[in-house]
Amino acid sequence: MIIFNYESDYQLDNEDKYAAWIEEIVNSEGLELGDISYIFCNDEYLHKINVQYLDHDTFTDIISFDYCEGDVVSGDIFLSIERVRENAAFFKVDFDVELLRVMAHGVLHYCGYKDKSDEDERIMRSKEEEKMRLFHVEQ
């Protein structure tokens, strides 16, 4: 089950479409959907989580907590809407495009993709692009 929570003024339009898309990402990787919560928040909210749980005193666009067991994909994904907006401007893409990228990025971590090395990051970017295209396919 995909659950969307809002700790900011931002709210997704058509949650069902996003939920179906996330489930399609998981299924396309040969895995089973468990429970994934997306928590949309602001920089301050996510910064507190980053400091408290990861001991990182930095702003970030996403933090994910992985609760996967075997082939069942579950976790909590926190997204800073402020950071996504800033990144969209920096990369000169629409906010909605950057939001899809970050949403896909979080669940791809649960599917086993990493982004610490240059090669891992290249693979992750390719997978993000692949999964973002699924969003535009009728579910």
N, C-alpha and C positions, 0 to 999 in steps of 0.2 A: 504494500500500500504506500502511496506517495501522499505525504501531508505537507501542506504549505502553511507556514506560520509567519506572522508579520510583527516585527518589533520596530517598524518605521512606518512612515506614511505611504510607502510604496505598496501596491497590490497588483498581482498578476491579473490580466484579463484572460478568461477562458482557462481556468486551472485544469480542466479535464484534458485539454489538448496538450498541455505541458506534462501532465501525469502520464498520458498515453505515450508521449515521446520518450520520457525517461524509462518507462517500462520497455519500450522498443530498443533503446540503447542496451539495457541489461540483457534482453533476450537475444539481441544480435551478437552478443559476446558469448552465447551459449550458457548463460547463467540464469538463476531464478531470482525474481524480485521478492525481497523481504519487506522491511519497513524502512523507508527513506524519508527523513524530514528535511525540508528546506526551510531555513530561517532567514528571512530577509530583514536586515538591520542596517544601522548606520556605522560610521567609522568608530565612534566612541564605544559602542556596544561590542563590536568585534575586537577592538584593541584590548578591552578588558579581558576578554576570553583568551586572546593571544598572550597576554602577560600572565594571567592566572594559571592557565593549563599548559602553555608551551614555553613559558619563560622567555618570550620574545617581545621586546618593547618596540614594536614596529606596527605600522598600519599594513593591512593586507586586504585583498579582495575576497578571499575565501579561506575558510578553515573547515576541515572535515574530520569527523570522528568516525572511525571505521568499526562497525559492529558485525562485519561479515562472518559467517560460519559456513565453511565448505563452499558450496556453489550458491549459497543464498546471500544476496547482496542487501546489506542494511547499514544505515548510519545516519548521522546528523550532519548537514551541510549548512554552514553559516556563510551568508553572502552580504558584504557591505555594498549597498546600492550606491552610496557616495563614491566608493572606490571604482565600481564598475562604470559609473558615469565618467569619472576622470580618465580611466583607461580608454574608454570609447573615444573621448576627445583626443587623447594622446595618439591613439592608433588610427584616428580619422575613420572610424566606423560608426554606424548607428548604435545607439544604446542597446536596442533589442538584439542586435547581432552579438555584441560583447556579452550581454546577459546569457544568451544561449551558449556561448563558448565557456563561460565560467560554470554554468549549470552542468554542462557536459563534462567539463574538467573534473568536477567533484566526483561524479559517479564513475568516471573512467579510472580514478584512483582505486575505487572499490573493486573495479574489474581487473586490477593488477597492474595498471600502467603507472610508471614513475616519471619523474621529470627532474631528477638531480643531475644527471650527466647530459652532455650535449646530445648524444645519441638518443637517450631516453626522452629528452625534450622534443627532439625532431619527431619521434614516433608519436608522442602525446599530441603534438600540434596536428599531425596528420589524422589521428583518430578524432580529435575535436572537429576538424573540418568534415570528416566522414559522417559523424553523428549529427552535426548541425544540419546537414543536408536531409537527414531523416525527418527533421521537424517540418519541413515543407512538403513532405509526402503525405497525402491524405491517409489518416489512420483507419 
